[in-house]
Amino acid sequence: MGQIREMLTALRATARDMSPILAILAAFQLLVVGAPPETPGALLLGLASALVGLMLFVRGLELSLFPLGEALTDAIVRTGRPFWLLLFAFALGFGTTAAEPALAAVAGEAALAMVGDPAFPAAEAQLAALTAQIRYGVSVGLGLALTLGVWRILKGWPLMWFVLPGYGVVALVALVSDAPFVAVALDAGVAATSAINVPLMLALGIGLAGVLRSRNPLVDGFGLVVLASLAPMLLFLSAAFLLVGGV
């Protein structure tokens, strides 16, 4: 009974979180379109499925991946071997990003746009390969970012040492170039951090800073997410320079 009550509570919380976007969609449907949906039954079924799916997804993360990530971080830190912690950080960043649905969507759309762009020498047959290259390239970038973020926490380095120069480079490239690769890189960096990996990165950073006596979880435990968004942008732009001779 306790588990059922917890799931009902989670379902109500998910419905509350979804209510603003549902209200906006309903208002535009009635006020702008001026007519009810053509298939209201299918629409309601889809909304109910999305609601239950989101609730189960979040609940599953809370029951499995979050505690597992915290326990692994604590166990690896206590071994006193930074290599295994850094390897775990890279594997966690790469694996969770490769499984990110938002990144898969951005990679697919970006590859489709590249194939249709006459300035980009790609054929329709290369669509799947381009999608995989973008997706796994960004995943490698995020894995490296998480590794760097963990090393920063271990060393106690200020976060701004990495954030300001990195975003400065991205902003400079965006100012001097109007090529589509810039926009793709920015979207890929944002899409790389979403519902799956952000909570795990927070658990890793806060758990690591909490285990280390000389670190403050509030000061040192956060910052992995911003590095995770930044690194794929820089990696994608660097790859664009190398592969196509500039962005």
Secondary structure, 3 states (H helix, E strand, C coil): CHHHHHHHHHHHHHHHHHHHHHHHHHHHHHHHHCCCCCCHHHHHHHHHHHHHHHHHHHHHHHHHHHHHHHHHHHHHHHCCCHHHHHHHHHHHHHHHHHCCHHHHHHHHHHHHHHHHCCCCCCCHHHHHHHHHHHHHHHHHHHHHHHHHHHHHHHHCCCCHHHHHHHHHHHHHHHHHCCCHHHHHHHHHHHHCCCCCHHHHHHHHHHHHHHHCCCCCHHHHCCCHHHHHHHHHHHHHHHHHHHHHCCC
